[in-house]
């Protein structure tokens, strides 16, 4: 599958639409998919026409997080955790970013969306982080960015227990912009994007650097600590065994199918 098919970028009236559509992999972060996504975000960052960027996935799945092969490469030392810079690439997009998370988001896929400046979840879709079910501590900035999004205590429950929660669970709990019925998530994102795109690009980029500073700093802090924890976790043979046993063909940890519909 080509990069064009995995991630499609269109630009209209100042709004870049970054559509993750790797249906076969459920937008899981394989090496090829990450390369395509980094290339797409880099192109958006360099495009002077772009004032706002909308990030969206498949109708049922925003992103399934790291794929099995990538996680095993990490566990076997063929990739250094500190070298995974997908989250940073999104954080460094110079214009406002909007995550239209209509579908479910798992692990790194959830944190990737939460790295945007504006976040819209779906009431019906499930969101969770499954790192610990796979035998290793969270990555991609999860330890800090998830706390910022849903609060310290809810984040702790999600990271320790690996439950999935439906979007409606976060109403009144999470610091996200909107929690909508799935069918209207992308329309809401476009409405917000058009309103932003009316503003001067120069002013938008200046404000973006200011407003995103604390999130970028939180990511860098988390990245340093998480990489050290990963060195320990991925050095344990049990981690490789758990990835092989618990990561099923759908791109999720089978143990992580525990969900809470409160």
Buried (B, 14 or more C-beta within 10 A) or exposed (E): EEBEEBBBBEBEEBBBBBBBBBEEBBBBBBEBBBBBBBBBBEBBBEBEEBBBBBBBBBBEBBBBBBBBBBBBBBBEEEBEBBEBBBBBBBBBBBBBBBBBBBBBBBBBBBBBBBBBBBBBBBBBBBBBBBBBBBBBBBBBBBBBBBBBBBBEEBBEBBBEBBBBBBBBBBEEBBEBBBBBEBEBBBEBBBEBBBEBBEBEBEEBBEBBEEEBEEBBEBBEEBBEEBBEBBEEBBEEEEBBEBBBEBBEEEBBBBBBBBBBEE
